[in-house]
Amino acid sequence: MNETVWLRCPVCGNKTRLKVRHDTELINFPLYCPKCKQETLINVKKTNLSVIKANTHIQKENIEL
Ligand SMILES: [Zn+2]
């Protein structure tokens, strides 16, 4: 099974541009949401997303699209 799931932003619930498989594991991954422009540190295991720390301040130097 190569089922993939779009990760949703834990802040606004919008779909991000990141897809994960059921066997994908992310640890301390900075998930960027293009809608609310926030970065959230997350873990993902078996498509379950858990928030480590939500950033309230945007680091502008890291956002250049
Ligand atoms: Zn968002």
N, CA, C, O and the ligand as a Tripos MOL2 file, in Angstrom:
@<TRIPOS>MOLECULE
protein
  261   259    66     0     0
PROTEIN
NO_CHARGES

@<TRIPOS>ATOM
      1 N           0.8410   -1.2050    0.0000 N.3       1 MET1
      2 CA          0.0000    0.0000    0.0000 C.3       1 MET1
      3 C           0.8760    1.2550    0.0000 C.2       1 MET1
      4 O           1.7310    1.4360    0.8670 O.2       1 MET1
      5 N           0.6440    2.1010   -0.9800 N.am      2 ASN2
      6 CA          1.3710    3.3590   -1.0280 C.3       2 ASN2
      7 C           0.4390    4.5300   -0.7440 C.2       2 ASN2
      8 O           0.5370    5.5880   -1.3660 O.2       2 ASN2
      9 N          -0.4310    4.3280    0.1730 N.am      3 GLU3
     10 CA         -1.3940    5.3690    0.4870 C.3       3 GLU3
     11 C          -0.6890    6.5710    1.1070 C.2       3 GLU3
     12 O           0.1170    6.4410    2.0270 O.2       3 GLU3
     13 N          -1.0200    7.7460    0.5720 N.am      4 THR4
     14 CA         -0.4300    8.9540    1.1360 C.3       4 THR4
     15 C          -1.5250    9.8570    1.6740 C.2       4 THR4
     16 O          -2.6570    9.8560    1.1890 O.2       4 THR4
     17 N          -1.1620   10.6220    2.6820 N.am      5 VAL5
     18 CA         -2.1140   11.5080    3.3490 C.3       5 VAL5
     19 C          -1.5150   12.9020    3.3970 C.2       5 VAL5
     20 O          -0.3450   13.0770    3.7390 O.2       5 VAL5
     21 N          -2.3230   13.8840    3.0550 N.am      6 TRP6
     22 CA         -1.8600   15.2660    3.2000 C.3       6 TRP6
     23 C          -1.8510   15.6380    4.6710 C.2       6 TRP6
     24 O          -2.8260   15.4150    5.3880 O.2       6 TRP6
     25 N          -0.7390   16.2060    5.1110 N.am      7 LEU7
     26 CA         -0.6880   16.6900    6.4910 C.3       7 LEU7
     27 C          -1.4880   17.9770    6.5960 C.2       7 LEU7
     28 O          -1.4300   18.8420    5.7220 O.2       7 LEU7
     29 N          -2.2240   18.0810    7.6680 N.am      8 ARG8
     30 CA         -2.9990   19.2980    7.8960 C.3       8 ARG8
     31 C          -2.3080   20.1590    8.9450 C.2       8 ARG8
     32 O          -1.7010   19.6560    9.8910 O.2       8 ARG8
     33 N          -2.4170   21.4720    8.7510 N.am      9 CYS9
     34 CA         -1.8260   22.4050    9.6930 C.3       9 CYS9
     35 C          -2.5470   22.2790   11.0370 C.2       9 CYS9
     36 O          -3.7730   22.3810   11.0880 O.2       9 CYS9
     37 N          -1.8050   22.0600   12.1190 N.am     10 PRO10
     38 CA         -2.4500   21.9450   13.4310 C.3      10 PRO10
     39 C          -2.9950   23.2820   13.9370 C.2      10 PRO10
     40 O          -3.7680   23.3190   14.8950 O.2      10 PRO10
     41 N          -2.5950   24.3630   13.2990 N.am     11 VAL11
     42 CA         -3.0530   25.6840   13.7270 C.3      11 VAL11
     43 C          -4.4010   26.0280   13.0970 C.2      11 VAL11
     44 O          -5.3490   26.3800   13.7990 O.2      11 VAL11
     45 N          -4.4820   25.9220   11.7540 N.am     12 CYS12
     46 CA         -5.7000   26.3630   11.0710 C.3      12 CYS12
     47 C          -6.4530   25.2080   10.4110 C.2      12 CYS12
     48 O          -7.5760   25.4010    9.9440 O.2      12 CYS12
     49 N          -5.8640   24.0200   10.3630 N.am     13 GLY13
     50 CA         -6.5590   22.8730    9.7800 C.3      13 GLY13
     51 C          -6.4640   22.8000    8.2740 C.2      13 GLY13
     52 O          -7.0270   21.8950    7.6580 O.2      13 GLY13
     53 N          -5.7560   23.7410    7.6720 N.am     14 ASN14
     54 CA         -5.6030   23.7480    6.2250 C.3      14 ASN14
     55 C          -4.6230   22.6610    5.7850 C.2      14 ASN14
     56 O          -3.7100   22.2950    6.5250 O.2      14 ASN14
     57 N          -4.8260   22.1570    4.5820 N.am     15 LYS15
     58 CA         -3.8730   21.1960    4.0470 C.3      15 LYS15
     59 C          -2.5590   21.8930    3.7540 C.2      15 LYS15
     60 O          -2.5410   22.9860    3.1890 O.2      15 LYS15
     61 N          -1.4670   21.2650    4.1350 N.am     16 THR16
     62 CA         -0.1540   21.8000    3.7990 C.3      16 THR16
     63 C           0.2960   21.1650    2.4940 C.2      16 THR16
     64 O          -0.4620   20.4360    1.8540 O.2      16 THR16
     65 N           1.5250   21.4420    2.1060 N.am     17 ARG17
     66 CA          2.0390   20.8720    0.8620 C.3      17 ARG17
     67 C           2.7900   19.5810    1.1200 C.2      17 ARG17
     68 O           3.5070   19.0800    0.2530 O.2      17 ARG17
     69 N           2.6210   19.0520    2.3090 N.am     18 LEU18
     70 CA          3.4120   17.8930    2.6870 C.3      18 LEU18
     71 C           2.5500   16.6410    2.7560 C.2      18 LEU18
     72 O           1.5070   16.6120    3.4090 O.2      18 LEU18
     73 N           3.0110   15.6250    2.0720 N.am     19 LYS19
     74 CA          2.3170   14.3430    2.1110 C.3      19 LYS19
     75 C           3.1580   13.3400    2.8790 C.2      19 LYS19
     76 O           4.3880   13.3870    2.8410 O.2      19 LYS19
     77 N           2.4940   12.4390    3.5710 N.am     20 VAL20
     78 CA          3.2060   11.3730    4.2570 C.3      20 VAL20
     79 C           2.5750   10.0350    3.9020 C.2      20 VAL20
     80 O           1.3840    9.9450    3.6050 O.2      20 VAL20
     81 N           3.3840    9.0270    3.9400 N.am     21 ARG21
     82 CA          2.8910    7.6650    3.7950 C.3      21 ARG21
     83 C           2.6260    7.0780    5.1770 C.2      21 ARG21
     84 O           3.0150    7.6450    6.1980 O.2      21 ARG21
     85 N           1.9610    5.9390    5.1830 N.am     22 HIS22
     86 CA          1.6580    5.3400    6.4870 C.3      22 HIS22
     87 C           2.9320    4.8630    7.1790 C.2      22 HIS22
     88 O           2.9530    4.6760    8.3960 O.2      22 HIS22
     89 N           3.9870    4.6680    6.4000 N.am     23 ASP23
     90 CA          5.2480    4.2420    7.0200 C.3      23 ASP23
     91 C           6.2690    5.3820    7.0890 C.2      23 ASP23
     92 O           7.4530    5.1520    7.3350 O.2      23 ASP23
     93 N           5.7980    6.6070    6.8700 N.am     24 THR24
     94 CA          6.6620    7.7760    7.0110 C.3      24 THR24
     95 C           6.7710    8.1680    8.4780 C.2      24 THR24
     96 O           5.7890    8.1690    9.2200 O.2      24 THR24
     97 N           7.9910    8.5000    8.8680 N.am     25 GLU25
     98 CA          8.1660    9.0020   10.2370 C.3      25 GLU25
     99 C           8.9160   10.3220   10.1940 C.2      25 GLU25
    100 O           9.9840   10.4290    9.5920 O.2      25 GLU25
    101 N           8.3460   11.3140   10.8360 N.am     26 LEU26
    102 CA          9.0000   12.6080   10.9480 C.3      26 LEU26
    103 C           9.2270   12.9090   12.4210 C.2      26 LEU26
    104 O           8.3420   12.7180   13.2550 O.2      26 LEU26
    105 N          10.4140   13.3750   12.7210 N.am     27 ILE27
    106 CA         10.7360   13.7090   14.1080 C.3      27 ILE27
    107 C          11.2650   15.1360   14.1440 C.2      27 ILE27
    108 O          12.1950   15.4870   13.4190 O.2      27 ILE27
    109 N          10.6520   15.9600   15.0090 N.am     28 ASN28
    110 CA         11.0330   17.3710   15.1180 C.3      28 ASN28
    111 C          11.0220   18.0510   13.7500 C.2      28 ASN28
    112 O          11.9520   18.7780   13.3980 O.2      28 ASN28
    113 N           9.9770   17.8080   12.9980 N.am     29 PHE29
    114 CA          9.8960   18.3710   11.6570 C.3      29 PHE29
    115 C           9.1790   19.7150   11.6830 C.2      29 PHE29
    116 O           8.0600   19.8030   12.1880 O.2      29 PHE29
    117 N           9.8040   20.7670   11.1450 N.am     30 PRO30
    118 CA          9.1420   22.0780   11.0900 C.3      30 PRO30
    119 C           8.1530   22.1360    9.9340 C.2      30 PRO30
    120 O           8.5280   22.3700    8.7860 O.2      30 PRO30
    121 N           6.9020   21.9220   10.2550 N.am     31 LEU31
    122 CA          5.8410   21.9300    9.2440 C.3      31 LEU31
    123 C           5.4160   23.3650    8.9490 C.2      31 LEU31
    124 O           4.9700   24.0880    9.8400 O.2      31 LEU31
    125 N           5.5590   23.7620    7.6970 N.am     32 TYR32
    126 CA          5.1900   25.1300    7.3270 C.3      32 TYR32
    127 C           3.8220   25.1370    6.6760 C.2      32 TYR32
    128 O           3.5490   24.3560    5.7650 O.2      32 TYR32
    129 N           2.9700   26.0220    7.1500 N.am     33 CYS33
    130 CA          1.6390   26.1510    6.5810 C.3      33 CYS33
    131 C           1.6010   27.3590    5.6570 C.2      33 CYS33
    132 O           1.8810   28.4730    6.1000 O.2      33 CYS33
    133 N           1.2610   27.1680    4.3790 N.am     34 PRO34
    134 CA          1.2200   28.2900    3.4430 C.3      34 PRO34
    135 C           0.0440   29.2230    3.6820 C.2      34 PRO34
    136 O           0.0360   30.3470    3.1800 O.2      34 PRO34
    137 N          -0.9440   28.7760    4.4390 N.am     35 LYS35
    138 CA         -2.1160   29.6060    4.6650 C.3      35 LYS35
    139 C          -1.9100   30.5740    5.8260 C.2      35 LYS35
    140 O          -2.0530   31.7860    5.6650 O.2      35 LYS35
    141 N          -1.5750   30.0330    6.9950 N.am     36 CYS36
    142 CA         -1.3970   30.9360    8.1390 C.3      36 CYS36
    143 C           0.0630   31.3210    8.3180 C.2      36 CYS36
    144 O           0.4080   32.0590    9.2410 O.2      36 CYS36
    145 N           0.9290   30.8150    7.4250 N.am     37 LYS37
    146 CA          2.3440   31.2000    7.4120 C.3      37 LYS37
    147 C           3.0250   30.9930    8.7550 C.2      37 LYS37
    148 O           3.8030   31.8250    9.2220 O.2      37 LYS37
    149 N           2.7090   29.8650    9.3530 N.am     38 GLN38
    150 CA          3.3550   29.5360   10.6190 C.3      38 GLN38
    151 C           4.0910   28.2160   10.4940 C.2      38 GLN38
    152 O           3.7240   27.3370    9.7140 O.2      38 GLN38
    153 N           5.1140   28.1140   11.2680 N.am     39 GLU39
    154 CA          5.8680   26.8820   11.3090 C.3      39 GLU39
    155 C           5.5710   26.1920   12.6250 C.2      39 GLU39
    156 O           5.6270   26.8100   13.6880 O.2      39 GLU39
    157 N           5.2590   24.9240   12.5510 N.am     40 THR40
    158 CA          4.9630   24.1690   13.7540 C.3      40 THR40
    159 C           5.8640   22.9470   13.8030 C.2      40 THR40
    160 O           6.0190   22.2320   12.8130 O.2      40 THR40
    161 N           6.4460   22.7190   14.9520 N.am     41 LEU41
    162 CA          7.3230   21.5700   15.1110 C.3      41 LEU41
    163 C           6.4710   20.3410   15.4150 C.2      41 LEU41
    164 O           5.7130   20.3200   16.3840 O.2      41 LEU41
    165 N           6.6040   19.3330   14.5840 N.am     42 ILE42
    166 CA          5.7210   18.1790   14.7310 C.3      42 ILE42
    167 C           6.4910   16.8610   14.6810 C.2      42 ILE42
    168 O           7.6250   16.7950   14.2060 O.2      42 ILE42
    169 N           5.8500   15.8400   15.1760 N.am     43 ASN43
    170 CA          6.2530   14.4580   14.9250 C.3      43 ASN43
    171 C           5.1360   13.8000   14.1310 C.2      43 ASN43
    172 O           3.9570   14.0760   14.3540 O.2      43 ASN43
    173 N           5.5090   12.9390   13.2140 N.am     44 VAL44
    174 CA          4.5040   12.1740   12.4910 C.3      44 VAL44
    175 C           4.9070   10.7090   12.4950 C.2      44 VAL44
    176 O           6.0380   10.3540   12.1640 O.2      44 VAL44
    177 N           3.9680    9.8830   12.8710 N.am     45 LYS45
    178 CA          4.1990    8.4450   12.8230 C.3      45 LYS45
    179 C           2.8920    7.7740   12.4300 C.2      45 LYS45
    180 O           1.8490    8.0070   13.0420 O.2      45 LYS45
    181 N           2.9650    6.9390   11.4020 N.am     46 LYS46
    182 CA          1.7720    6.2610   10.8830 C.3      46 LYS46
    183 C           0.6520    7.2540   10.5790 C.2      46 LYS46
    184 O          -0.5090    7.0190   10.9120 O.2      46 LYS46
    185 N           1.0140    8.3450    9.9540 N.am     47 THR47
    186 CA          0.1470    9.4540    9.5430 C.3      47 THR47
    187 C          -0.5400   10.1590   10.7090 C.2      47 THR47
    188 O          -1.4380   10.9730   10.4960 O.2      47 THR47
    189 N          -0.1250    9.8550   11.9390 N.am     48 ASN48
    190 CA         -0.6400   10.5910   13.0930 C.3      48 ASN48
    191 C           0.2990   11.7360   13.4250 C.2      48 ASN48
    192 O           1.4900   11.5430   13.6700 O.2      48 ASN48
    193 N          -0.2650   12.9220   13.4260 N.am     49 LEU49
    194 CA          0.5390   14.1090   13.6510 C.3      49 LEU49
    195 C           0.4330   14.5450   15.1080 C.2      49 LEU49
    196 O          -0.6660   14.6570   15.6520 O.2      49 LEU49
    197 N           1.5800   14.7910   15.7330 N.am     50 SER50
    198 CA          1.5470   15.3400   17.0790 C.3      50 SER50
    199 C           2.4140   16.5910   17.1290 C.2      50 SER50
    200 O           3.5240   16.6190   16.5980 O.2      50 SER50
    201 N           1.8920   17.6110   17.7680 N.am     51 VAL51
    202 CA          2.5690   18.9010   17.8330 C.3      51 VAL51
    203 C           3.5550   18.8930   18.9870 C.2      51 VAL51
    204 O           3.2020   18.5560   20.1170 O.2      51 VAL51
    205 N           4.7820   19.2630   18.6970 N.am     52 ILE52
    206 CA          5.7710   19.3860   19.7530 C.3      52 ILE52
    207 C           5.7060   20.7790   20.3520 C.2      52 ILE52
    208 O           5.6280   20.9610   21.5670 O.2      52 ILE52
    209 N           5.7410   21.7490   19.4600 N.am     53 LYS53
    210 CA          5.7360   23.1260   19.9280 C.3      53 LYS53
    211 C           5.2010   24.0160   18.8180 C.2      53 LYS53
    212 O           5.6920   23.9740   17.6890 O.2      53 LYS53
    213 N           4.2100   24.8080   19.1350 N.am     54 ALA54
    214 CA          3.6500   25.7110   18.1380 C.3      54 ALA54
    215 C           4.3530   27.0530   18.2330 C.2      54 ALA54
    216 O           4.4440   27.6570   19.3010 O.2      54 ALA54
    217 N           4.8440   27.5000   17.0940 N.am     55 ASN55
    218 CA          5.5030   28.8050   17.0660 C.3      55 ASN55
    219 C           4.4650   29.9180   16.9860 C.2      55 ASN55
    220 O           3.5350   29.8600   16.1820 O.2      55 ASN55
    221 N           4.6330   30.9080   17.8100 N.am     56 THR56
    222 CA          3.7260   32.0400   17.7360 C.3      56 THR56
    223 C           4.3680   33.1990   16.9860 C.2      56 THR56
    224 O           3.6810   34.1200   16.5440 O.2      56 THR56
    225 N           5.6750   33.1490   16.8450 N.am     57 HIS57
    226 CA          6.3590   34.2130   16.1200 C.3      57 HIS57
    227 C           6.8840   33.6720   14.7930 C.2      57 HIS57
    228 O           7.4410   32.5770   14.7230 O.2      57 HIS57
    229 N           6.6970   34.4440   13.7780 N.am     58 ILE58
    230 CA          7.1810   34.0420   12.4660 C.3      58 ILE58
    231 C           8.6200   34.5130   12.3070 C.2      58 ILE58
    232 O           8.9550   35.6770   12.5300 O.2      58 ILE58
    233 N           9.4440   33.5700   11.9170 N.am     59 GLN59
    234 CA         10.8280   33.9360   11.6570 C.3      59 GLN59
    235 C          10.9320   34.3590   10.2020 C.2      59 GLN59
    236 O          11.0470   33.5280    9.3010 O.2      59 GLN59
    237 N          10.8890   35.6550    9.9950 N.am     60 LYS60
    238 CA         10.7690   36.1670    8.6430 C.3      60 LYS60
    239 C          11.9550   35.8020    7.7600 C.2      60 LYS60
    240 O          11.8060   35.6550    6.5460 O.2      60 LYS60
    241 N          13.1150   35.6580    8.3570 N.am     61 GLU61
    242 CA         14.2870   35.3600    7.5290 C.3      61 GLU61
    243 C          14.2110   33.9680    6.9210 C.2      61 GLU61
    244 O          14.9410   33.6610    5.9790 O.2      61 GLU61
    245 N          13.3380   33.1290    7.4510 N.am     62 ASN62
    246 CA         13.2010   31.7790    6.9140 C.3      62 ASN62
    247 C          12.1020   31.6520    5.8740 C.2      62 ASN62
    248 O          11.9250   30.5950    5.2680 O.2      62 ASN62
    249 N          11.3660   32.7330    5.6720 N.am     63 ILE63
    250 CA         10.2500   32.6420    4.7390 C.3      63 ILE63
    251 C          10.5180   33.5270    3.5350 C.2      63 ILE63
    252 O          10.3010   34.7380    3.5720 O.2      63 ILE63
    253 N          10.9860   32.9080    2.4850 N.am     64 GLU64
    254 CA         11.1730   33.6600    1.2490 C.3      64 GLU64
    255 C          10.6430   32.8270    0.1160 C.2      64 GLU64
    256 O          11.3340   31.9590   -0.4180 O.2      64 GLU64
    257 N           9.4270   33.0950   -0.2400 N.am     65 LEU65
    258 CA          8.7830   32.3070   -1.2930 C.3      65 LEU65
    259 C           8.7700   33.0660   -2.6100 C.2      65 LEU65
    260 O           8.2670   32.5570   -3.6120 O.2      65 LEU65
    261 ZN         -2.1780   26.9260    9.0890 Zn       66 ZN66
@<TRIPOS>BOND
     1     1     2 1
     2     2     3 1
     3     3     4 2
     4     3     5 am
     5     5     6 1
     6     6     7 1
     7     7     8 2
     8     7     9 am
     9     9    10 1
    10    10    11 1
    11    11    12 2
    12    11    13 am
    13    13    14 1
    14    14    15 1
    15    15    16 2
    16    15    17 am
    17    17    18 1
    18    18    19 1
    19    19    20 2
    20    19    21 am
    21    21    22 1
    22    22    23 1
    23    23    24 2
    24    23    25 am
    25    25    26 1
    26    26    27 1
    27    27    28 2
    28    27    29 am
    29    29    30 1
    30    30    31 1
    31    31    32 2
    32    31    33 am
    33    33    34 1
    34    34    35 1
    35    35    36 2
    36    35    37 am
    37    37    38 1
    38    38    39 1
    39    39    40 2
    40    39    41 am
    41    41    42 1
    42    42    43 1
    43    43    44 2
    44    43    45 am
    45    45    46 1
    46    46    47 1
    47    47    48 2
    48    47    49 am
    49    49    50 1
    50    50    51 1
    51    51    52 2
    52    51    53 am
    53    53    54 1
    54    54    55 1
    55    55    56 2
    56    55    57 am
    57    57    58 1
    58    58    59 1
    59    59    60 2
    60    59    61 am
    61    61    62 1
    62    62    63 1
    63    63    64 2
    64    63    65 am
    65    65    66 1
    66    66    67 1
    67    67    68 2
    68    67    69 am
    69    69    70 1
    70    70    71 1
    71    71    72 2
    72    71    73 am
    73    73    74 1
    74    74    75 1
    75    75    76 2
    76    75    77 am
    77    77    78 1
    78    78    79 1
    79    79    80 2
    80    79    81 am
    81    81    82 1
    82    82    83 1
    83    83    84 2
    84    83    85 am
    85    85    86 1
    86    86    87 1
    87    87    88 2
    88    87    89 am
    89    89    90 1
    90    90    91 1
    91    91    92 2
    92    91    93 am
    93    93    94 1
    94    94    95 1
    95    95    96 2
    96    95    97 am
    97    97    98 1
    98    98    99 1
    99    99   100 2
   100    99   101 am
   101   101   102 1
   102   102   103 1
   103   103   104 2
   104   103   105 am
   105   105   106 1
   106   106   107 1
   107   107   108 2
   108   107   109 am
   109   109   110 1
   110   110   111 1
   111   111   112 2
   112   111   113 am
   113   113   114 1
   114   114   115 1
   115   115   116 2
   116   115   117 am
   117   117   118 1
   118   118   119 1
   119   119   120 2
   120   119   121 am
   121   121   122 1
   122   122   123 1
   123   123   124 2
   124   123   125 am
   125   125   126 1
   126   126   127 1
   127   127   128 2
   128   127   129 am
   129   129   130 1
   130   130   131 1
   131   131   132 2
   132   131   133 am
   133   133   134 1
   134   134   135 1
   135   135   136 2
   136   135   137 am
   137   137   138 1
   138   138   139 1
   139   139   140 2
   140   139   141 am
   141   141   142 1
   142   142   143 1
   143   143   144 2
   144   143   145 am
   145   145   146 1
   146   146   147 1
   147   147   148 2
   148   147   149 am
   149   149   150 1
   150   150   151 1
   151   151   152 2
   152   151   153 am
   153   153   154 1
   154   154   155 1
   155   155   156 2
   156   155   157 am
   157   157   158 1
   158   158   159 1
   159   159   160 2
   160   159   161 am
   161   161   162 1
   162   162   163 1
   163   163   164 2
   164   163   165 am
   165   165   166 1
   166   166   167 1
   167   167   168 2
   168   167   169 am
   169   169   170 1
   170   170   171 1
   171   171   172 2
   172   171   173 am
   173   173   174 1
   174   174   175 1
   175   175   176 2
   176   175   177 am
   177   177   178 1
   178   178   179 1
   179   179   180 2
   180   179   181 am
   181   181   182 1
   182   182   183 1
   183   183   184 2
   184   183   185 am
   185   185   186 1
   186   186   187 1
   187   187   188 2
   188   187   189 am
   189   189   190 1
   190   190   191 1
   191   191   192 2
   192   191   193 am
   193   193   194 1
   194   194   195 1
   195   195   196 2
   196   195   197 am
   197   197   198 1
   198   198   199 1
   199   199   200 2
   200   199   201 am
   201   201   202 1
   202   202   203 1
   203   203   204 2
   204   203   205 am
   205   205   206 1
   206   206   207 1
   207   207   208 2
   208   207   209 am
   209   209   210 1
   210   210   211 1
   211   211   212 2
   212   211   213 am
   213   213   214 1
   214   214   215 1
   215   215   216 2
   216   215   217 am
   217   217   218 1
   218   218   219 1
   219   219   220 2
   220   219   221 am
   221   221   222 1
   222   222   223 1
   223   223   224 2
   224   223   225 am
   225   225   226 1
   226   226   227 1
   227   227   228 2
   228   227   229 am
   229   229   230 1
   230   230   231 1
   231   231   232 2
   232   231   233 am
   233   233   234 1
   234   234   235 1
   235   235   236 2
   236   235   237 am
   237   237   238 1
   238   238   239 1
   239   239   240 2
   240   239   241 am
   241   241   242 1
   242   242   243 1
   243   243   244 2
   244   243   245 am
   245   245   246 1
   246   246   247 1
   247   247   248 2
   248   247   249 am
   249   249   250 1
   250   250   251 1
   251   251   252 2
   252   251   253 am
   253   253   254 1
   254   254   255 1
   255   255   256 2
   256   255   257 am
   257   257   258 1
   258   258   259 1
   259   259   260 2
@<TRIPOS>SUBSTRUCTURE
     1 MET1         2 RESIDUE 1 A MET
     2 ASN2         6 RESIDUE 1 A ASN
     3 GLU3        10 RESIDUE 1 A GLU
     4 THR4        14 RESIDUE 1 A THR
     5 VAL5        18 RESIDUE 1 A VAL
     6 TRP6        22 RESIDUE 1 A TRP
     7 LEU7        26 RESIDUE 1 A LEU
     8 ARG8        30 RESIDUE 1 A ARG
     9 CYS9        34 RESIDUE 1 A CYS
    10 PRO10       38 RESIDUE 1 A PRO
    11 VAL11       42 RESIDUE 1 A VAL
    12 CYS12       46 RESIDUE 1 A CYS
    13 GLY13       50 RESIDUE 1 A GLY
    14 ASN14       54 RESIDUE 1 A ASN
    15 LYS15       58 RESIDUE 1 A LYS
    16 THR16       62 RESIDUE 1 A THR
    17 ARG17       66 RESIDUE 1 A ARG
    18 LEU18       70 RESIDUE 1 A LEU
    19 LYS19       74 RESIDUE 1 A LYS
    20 VAL20       78 RESIDUE 1 A VAL
    21 ARG21       82 RESIDUE 1 A ARG
    22 HIS22       86 RESIDUE 1 A HIS
    23 ASP23       90 RESIDUE 1 A ASP
    24 THR24       94 RESIDUE 1 A THR
    25 GLU25       98 RESIDUE 1 A GLU
    26 LEU26      102 RESIDUE 1 A LEU
    27 ILE27      106 RESIDUE 1 A ILE
    28 ASN28      110 RESIDUE 1 A ASN
    29 PHE29      114 RESIDUE 1 A PHE
    30 PRO30      118 RESIDUE 1 A PRO
    31 LEU31      122 RESIDUE 1 A LEU
    32 TYR32      126 RESIDUE 1 A TYR
    33 CYS33      130 RESIDUE 1 A CYS
    34 PRO34      134 RESIDUE 1 A PRO
    35 LYS35      138 RESIDUE 1 A LYS
    36 CYS36      142 RESIDUE 1 A CYS
    37 LYS37      146 RESIDUE 1 A LYS
    38 GLN38      150 RESIDUE 1 A GLN
    39 GLU39      154 RESIDUE 1 A GLU
    40 THR40      158 RESIDUE 1 A THR
    41 LEU41      162 RESIDUE 1 A LEU
    42 ILE42      166 RESIDUE 1 A ILE
    43 ASN43      170 RESIDUE 1 A ASN
    44 VAL44      174 RESIDUE 1 A VAL
    45 LYS45      178 RESIDUE 1 A LYS
    46 LYS46      182 RESIDUE 1 A LYS
    47 THR47      186 RESIDUE 1 A THR
    48 ASN48      190 RESIDUE 1 A ASN
    49 LEU49      194 RESIDUE 1 A LEU
    50 SER50      198 RESIDUE 1 A SER
    51 VAL51      202 RESIDUE 1 A VAL
    52 ILE52      206 RESIDUE 1 A ILE
    53 LYS53      210 RESIDUE 1 A LYS
    54 ALA54      214 RESIDUE 1 A ALA
    55 ASN55      218 RESIDUE 1 A ASN
    56 THR56      222 RESIDUE 1 A THR
    57 HIS57      226 RESIDUE 1 A HIS
    58 ILE58      230 RESIDUE 1 A ILE
    59 GLN59      234 RESIDUE 1 A GLN
    60 LYS60      238 RESIDUE 1 A LYS
    61 GLU61      242 RESIDUE 1 A GLU
    62 ASN62      246 RESIDUE 1 A ASN
    63 ILE63      250 RESIDUE 1 A ILE
    64 GLU64      254 RESIDUE 1 A GLU
    65 LEU65      258 RESIDUE 1 A LEU
    66 ZN66       261 GROUP 0 **** ****
